[in-house]
């Protein structure tokens, strides 16, 4: 009797991650290593208008305006969000392609 172990021992991913892409994704994941930044990204990703004024992000995360601005800068520097100045306010939006890249890096394909 021969045991078929191919299903239980199949690789979790279909291809390895190239170094250049790994460096970019690592910066994005590093930026998400803070609960406040995860909250901010979640708020932006679920915004009805697709963007949110920085002034409207202070209350939901319970942090001061300078702290929220710092966290938004980290997210922007990591390529996760974009910003646009409109008068005295700055509006933020998620970069969908970058979120999809993160999802793709985490996605596994399990062979049955």
C-alpha positions in Angstrom: 0.0 0.0 0.0 1.4 3.4 -1.1 0.4 6.5 0.7 -0.2 9.6 -1.4 1.3 12.6 0.4 1.3 15.0 -2.5 -1.7 17.0 -1.2 -0.4 17.4 2.3 3.1 18.3 1.2 2.4 20.7 -1.7 4.0 24.1 -1.5 1.8 26.9 -0.1 2.7 29.4 -2.8 3.2 29.0 -6.5 6.3 31.2 -6.9 9.0 32.8 -4.8 9.1 36.5 -4.2 11.8 38.4 -6.1 14.1 40.5 -3.9 13.1 43.9 -5.3 9.4 43.2 -4.8 10.2 41.8 -1.3 11.9 45.1 -0.3 8.9 47.2 -1.4 6.4 44.9 0.3 8.5 44.7 3.5 8.3 48.5 3.8 4.5 48.4 3.3 4.1 45.6 5.9 6.4 47.5 8.3 4.2 50.6 8.0 1.2 48.4 8.9 3.0 47.2 12.1 1.2 49.8 14.2 -2.5 49.5 15.2 -3.2 53.2 14.6 -1.9 52.9 11.0 -4.0 49.8 10.5 -7.1 51.7 11.7 -6.3 54.6 9.4 -5.9 52.4 6.4 -9.1 50.6 7.2 -11.0 53.9 7.5 -9.6 55.1 4.2 -10.3 51.8 2.5 -13.9 51.9 3.5 -14.6 55.6 2.9 -17.7 56.1 0.8 -16.1 58.9 -1.2 -12.8 57.0 -1.6 -10.9 59.7 0.3 -10.9 61.3 3.7 -9.7 64.7 5.0 -7.0 64.3 7.6 -9.0 66.5 9.9 -11.7 63.8 10.0 -9.3 61.0 11.0 -8.4 62.4 14.5 -11.6 61.4 16.3 -12.0 57.9 15.0 -8.5 56.8 16.1 -8.4 58.9 19.3 -5.1 60.5 18.7 -3.9 64.1 18.4 -3.7 65.7 15.0 0.1 65.7 14.9 0.1 62.0 15.7 -2.4 61.2 13.0 -0.4 63.3 10.5 2.8 61.4 11.4 1.0 58.0 10.9 -0.4 59.2 7.6 3.1 60.3 6.4 4.4 56.8 7.2 1.6 55.2 5.2 2.2 57.7 2.3 6.0 57.0 2.4 5.2 53.3 2.2 3.1 53.9 -0.9 -0.1 52.7 0.8 -2.0 56.1 0.5 -1.9 59.2 -1.6 -2.4 62.7 -0.4 -3.8 65.9 -2.0 -3.7 69.3 -0.5 -6.9 71.3 -0.9 -6.6 74.7 0.7 -5.5 74.1 4.3 -6.7 70.5 4.4 -5.0 67.3 3.1 -7.1 64.5 1.7 -5.9 60.9 1.8 -6.9 57.9 -0.3 -5.8 54.3 -0.4 -3.6 53.1 -3.3 -5.6 50.1 -4.5 -2.7 48.5 -6.4 -0.5 48.5 -3.3 -3.2 46.9 -1.2 -3.7 44.3 -3.9 0.1 43.6 -3.9 0.0 43.0 -0.2 -3.0 40.7 -0.6 -1.2 38.8 -3.3 1.9 38.4 -1.1 -0.2 36.9 1.6 -2.5 34.8 -0.6 -1.7 31.1 -0.7 -2.9 28.6 -3.2 -3.6 25.3 -1.5 -3.7 22.4 -3.9 -6.4 19.8 -3.1 
